[in-house]
Amino acid sequence: MVLNFNFFSLALFISSAISAWVAIVAYQRRAFQGATTLMSIMAALSWWSLAYGAENLGNTAAWHIVWASIGYIGITTIPLLWLIFSLQYTNNKHPIIAKIISGLWLFPLLTIIMVWTNPWHQLMWSKISLQSLYGLTIQSVEHGPYFWVHAILSYGLILTGTAVFTRHVLNAPDAYRAQAATMLLAVFFLLTSNGMYIFGLLPFKGLDVTPFTFTIASLILAWGLFRQNLLDLMPVATETILNNMGDGLLVTEANNRIIYVNQSFENLAGLTNGTSSGHFVQEILSTWPDIFHPYRHKTTTEIKLPMGERTLLLEIQISPIIQSDEAKGCIYVFRNIAERENVEARIDRQTVNNQTSRRIPIYLLIDAADGKITDVNNAFIFHTGYTREETIGRTLLQMGLWDPETRTSITRILRENNNLEDTIIYLNTKGASPTAWKLSITKTRIDSQEFFIWCAKPFVPEHS
């Protein structure tokens, strides 16, 4: 057999290379949630283009059937990977969803088996023939019953993932909305071209134009990665944010029935995880002072609460939930200020006065893999107001020490240079305005694990 090198195959090979390049870029961002799945999607698109380009080089039925079957390894995985990515991007992590996704992997496996065994049952393609188009020998098929099962399930998965993204676009802040819209635009090109091929809406029969649109989709995604900070700036689920708050949070209805508590409050009050919602406050917190009653205005109070051998000193910020001039419930935020006072007392015992402490650098040791803080020095505790227990095991973003934009810019610099020198940033502290710091970061390895060492010095303008 003589291979027929042609423009169509060349275009498909170029499309495959572009998709592979985007997959590599996504792999370089693999520390971010969803990056590995996006890499897999782009790798599958690259595989599909490569296989279809190779298929159109040949002029025999056997050659076309083999390469079409090889291409289906990528084709069948893309719909499910798209759904998985949409769930990861929008932080849908319900255990039931994870079990359903695990079961859905049987679908692409079954389709691949049906493709490779088609000569025995012809349920995928009932008739296969070759035809000539613009000097190309292309494969023309009549689809069998299972192909339509495959098409319906594939489009169902893609449309479900698209619906998840669309819902996110309608409710997300501007920065996240632009990212999600980029993904939807890429999927639009793929769905449109593939739908026109499957339902015979193209002016020429047999030539699948879907892989040709991969170039457009890949370039759109590349633009999203570099210009829209796709993967660098991922949306965080509200429940995730609330559960990572250092302060305890309790939300009640007007009749004092509990509708939400976060993990910090459960730890503070000694409650079993997930057992409080739906109960009345008086049932769960029967030994607490009588502070739970309808409020009309925001207020702040303090209480002393005996807890075994220790006494908690709690500052409570109370915000009423008002709808149509009617009190619907209350939001209570609990802060253990006894720990803060203990920190201040330790600092006093160390004879560190305020004027001197302003000049002491803060040091942090941060895990390079997940961005979680593994150690801090005493100056960090003094300057930020956070205790060591509140800090270790959490990220700077979870603690609210910096904003997503600062995180994105610093992460980009570290990814390119592995270090940072004398960069001015602003860090938030407990109950105070953001302060300016001159930040330097170096990368180190401890017992085969990589860490970033932060050194932040108080920034004092020359004129001050």
N, C-alpha and C positions, 0 to 999 in steps of 0.2 A: 504494500500500500504506500502511495506517495502522499506526503503531507502537503496540504494546500495552505501556505502562509498567506494571510489576508488581513485587511484593515480591521475587520470586526474582531478577530482574535487578538490583534495587537491592542485595540482599544480595551478589550476585556482584561488583558494582562496588565495594562497601565492602571485600570480600575482596581485590580487585585492588589497591586503594589501600594496604591494610595490607601486602601482600606487597611493593609498590613501596617503601614506607617502610623495611622491613627491608633491601631491596636497597640503598637509599641509605646506611643505617647501615653495611652491610658495605663499601660503596665508600669510606666515610670511614676505614675500617681497611685500605685496600688495600695498605699497606706490609707487612702481615702475610701470611705464607704461607697460601694457600687463600681469602683474602678475595675476590679477584676471581671465583673460581669460585662461591663462595656467593652473591655478588651476581648472577651469571648465573642461578643456580638460582631465586632469588627473582624475578628479572625474568621468567623463563620462566613461573613460577607466576602472576605478575601478568598476563602476556599471555594465558594460558589462561583465567583468570577473566574478564578483560575481553571476550575473544572469545565466551565462552559466555554471558555476560550480554547482549551485543549480539545473539547468535543468538536468544535467547528473547524478544526484543522484536518479532520479525517473525512473520508468519503465512503465508508462502509457502515452497514447497520450495526455490526458487532462493536466497532469503535465508538459509535455514538451511544449505544446502550451502556457500555462500561463507564464512560465518562459522565453520562447523565446520572448513573447510579452513584458514582463517587461524589458528584455535586450534591446529592440529596443528604449527605452527612452534614453539610452546612445548612441546607434549606430547612431541614426538619427541626433544628435546634434554635433557629433565630426567633420564632414566635414565643417560645417559652422563656428564652433568655431576656427578651424584651419585657415580658410581664414581670420577671424577677427583678430586672433593673428598675422598673417603674415603682415596684413595692419598696425596694431598697432606697431609692431616691426620696420617696415621700414618707419613709420611716414607718411602713406598715409591717410590724413584727409580731403579729398575733400567732401563737403556737399552732392554732388550727390552720392558718394560711400556710405555715411552713410544712405541715403534714400533707396538705393538698398539693403543694408544689412538688414534694417528693414523689407523690403518686403520679403526677402528670408527666414525669420523665419516662414513664412506660410508653407514652404516645409517640415520641420521636423514635424510640427504639423499635416499636412495632412497625412504624412507617418504613424505616430502613430495611427491616426484614422483608416487608412486602415488596419493596423496590427490587431487592436482590433476588427474590424468588418469583418475580413476575412471570418468567417464561412458563412456570408450572400452573399458574392460576389465572393470570391476565386480569387480576382485579385492580391493578394500578393503571396499566395501559392495556386496553383491549386490542389495539391495533397500532403498529409502529411501521412507518414508511419513511423513505428519504425523498426529498425534493430539492430542486435547484432554485436559489434566490440570489440574484446579483452575483452570480459566479460562485456562490457558496453551496455546499451540500449540507442541508439542515434536516433535522429530524422532525417529522410531523407525527403527532400521536392523537389517538382517540382515547379519551380518559375512561377508565373503568370505574366501578362503583366505589372502591376504596379511595380512589383519588379524591372524590367529592367529600368523603368522610374526613380525609386529611385536610382538604381545603377549608371545610367548615370549622374544624377544630383549630386550625392555624389562624384563620381570621378571627375566630372567637378569642383566642389568646391575645392577639395583637390589639384588637379593639378593646378588650378589657384593660390591657396596659395603657392604651391611649386614653381611655376614660379616666383612669387613675391620674394620669398626667393632666388631662383637661380640667378635672376638678381642682387639682393643685394650682393650675394657672389662674383659675378664677378667684382663688382665695389667698394666693401667696403675695408677699411683698414684692415690690418692683424688681429687686435684684434676682430673686428666685424665679419670678414670672418670666423674665427674659431667658433664663437658662432652660426652663421647661418648654418654652415656645420654640427654642432652637431644636430640641429633641423632636417635638411634634412636627416641625417643618421637614426634618429629615425623613421621618416615618411617612409623611404625606406623599413624598415623591415615590417611595418604595411601594406603598399600597396602591397608588394610582397606576403605576406602570404594570405591576403584577396583576391587578384586577383587569386591566385592558387585555392582557395576554390570556388569562384564564377564560374570560368570557368572550373571546374572539372579537374584540372591538378594534383591533389593529388592522390597518389596510393590507398587511401581509400575514399569512398564516404560517405558524411553525416557529418563527423567530421570537424568543423570549427577550424582551427589552429590559426586564427588571435588572439584570446585572449591569447594564449600561448606566442605569441611574445611580449605581453605587458610588460613582465618582462624585456626583452632585451631593449625595447624602454624606459621604465621607468628608468632603470639603466643608459642608455645613457644620458637622460635628467638630472638625478641626478648628473652625472659627469659634465654636462654643467653648472648646478647651482653652484656647489662647486669649480670646477677647471677653468671654462671658464668665470666665473662671469656673467653668463646669468641672465638677468634682472637688475643686479647691474650696468652694463655698456651697456646702450642702445644707438644705433645710433641716431643722431639728424639730422633732415632734414635741408638741406642747407638754405632754406627759413626761417625756424625757427631761425637759428643762425643769419642770416642777420637782421631779424626783431627785434631781441633782442639786437642788437648792440647799444651801447650808442651813437656812432657817426652816423651822417647822411651819407647815401650812395646813389649816383646817378650814373647810367650807361647809356651812350649814344652811338649811332652809329656815324659813321664818319660825317654824315650830321646833327648831333646834335638832332636827334630824340631820345626821351627818351625810353629806353627799360626796365629799372627797377629803382625803388626808394624804400627804406625801410621805415618803419613807423617812425623812428627817423628823417629822412629828411622831411617827410611830416609834422611832428609836428614842426620842426624847421622853415620850410618855410610857414607854415600855409595853407597847401594844404589839400583838401578833400581826404580821404583814397581811393586809387584805381582809381583815375581819371587822373593820369599824363601819364601813359605809352601810347606810340603811338603818343604823341604830341611832337612838337619841343620845345626845351628849351626856345627859345625866346617867345613862346606863353604863357608858364607857369610862367616863371621867367623874365618877361619883365622889371622889375625895378631893377634887379640885375646888378652888374658890368659885363663888357664884358670879362669873363674869360673862356667862353665855346667855344673853337675852337680847331682844330686838334693839338695834341702834339706828338712829337717824342721821348721825354725823360721824365722820372719822374721828377716832380718838386713840390715844396711846396710854397704856397703863403698865404698872410693874407688879409682879406678885412673887412671893417666896413660897416655894413648893417643896415640902419634905419628900425625898425619894430614897427610902432606905436609910443608909448611913450618911447621905449627903443632902444638902439643900440647894435646890435650883433657884437662881434669881433670874426671872424671865421678864423681858420687855415684850409687850404684846401690842401690835398695831392692829386696830380693828377698823374694817372698812365695810359699811353696809352696802348691800346690793339693792338698789332702788330702781323699780320699773313702774312707770305710770304713777309716780308719786306714792308708791306703795312699797314697804319694806318686804323684800322677797327672801332675805337671808343675810348672812354675814361672812366675811373673809377675815380669818384670824392668822396673823403671822407672828410666830414665836421665835424670839432670839434669846439664847442663853448668855446673858451679859455677865454671869458669874465667871465664866471661862475667860472673858475679856479682862475682867478685873484681876483674875489670877495672873494673866499674862503681864498686865501692867505692874502688878506687885513684883513679879520675878525681875522685870526690867529695872524697877526701882532698887531691888536688892543688889543688882549688878552695877548700881551707881552710874547708869547711863542716862545722862540728862538730855533734854530735848534738843538743845543746840548741837551737841556732839552727835546725837543719833542721826541728825539730818545728813551727816557726812559719811555715815557708814554704808558701804555697798550692800545690796541684798544679793544672795546667791541662791540659785535653784538648780537642782539636778533633775533633768526631764528625760524620760524614756523616748528615744528617737522613733520607736516603732508605733506607739499609740499616743504620744504627746502627754502622758500622765506624769504628774510631779512625783518624784520618789524621795526627795529630801530638800529641805530649806534651812537657812541659817536663822539665828535669833533676830537679826536685823529685818528679815522679811516679816516675821511675826509682828515686830514693833511697828513697822511702816504700814502694813496692810490691815492690821487688826484681826487677821485670821489666825486661829490656832494651828498647830501642827496636825492635829487630828482632823481638822476641817479641810486641810490642804492635801495631805498625802493621798495618792490614788485618784486625784481628780485633775482635769485639764484646766488651763487658764481660762478657756472659753466657758466651761461649766461653772467656774467660780465667778465669772463676770469681771475678771481682772482686765481683760481687753475686749475689743469689739471684733466682729468677724472680718471687717476690712483690714484691720491691723494684722490679724492672724494670717490672712491670705497673703499680704505683701511680705511679711517676715518669712512665711513658709516658702514662698517663691524664691526668695534670696538664698535661703538655706539649701533648697533643692539644687540651686545652681552652683553655690560656692562652699557649702558645708560649714560656713562660719559667717560671723557678722561683727563689725567693729564700729563702736562709738556712734550708734544710730539713735536719734532722739525718738522716743515713743512715750505715750501716755498710758499709765496704769491706773485702774480704779482701786479704791480701797473701801473698807467698810464704813459707811456713813460719812464719807468725805468726798470732796471733788477730785477729779483725776489729777495726778501729778506727773511732772515731766521727769524722765530718766534717760540717762545715756547708757544704751544697752550694747553689750558685747557678748557674742555667743561662740563657743568653740565646741567641736565634736570630739568625743573621746570614746574609747572602748574599754569596758570593764567586764572581765570574764566572758569574752566573746559577744557581749551585748553592747549596742551602741547607745550613747547618751549625749544630750546637749547640756553643757554647763553654761548657765546664765550668770552674768555679772552685770548688775544694773546699779549705776552710781547716780545719786541725786544730781539733777541737772540744774545748775545755777547760772543764769545769764550773766555775762560779763559786767553789765551795768549795775547788777544788784550787789 
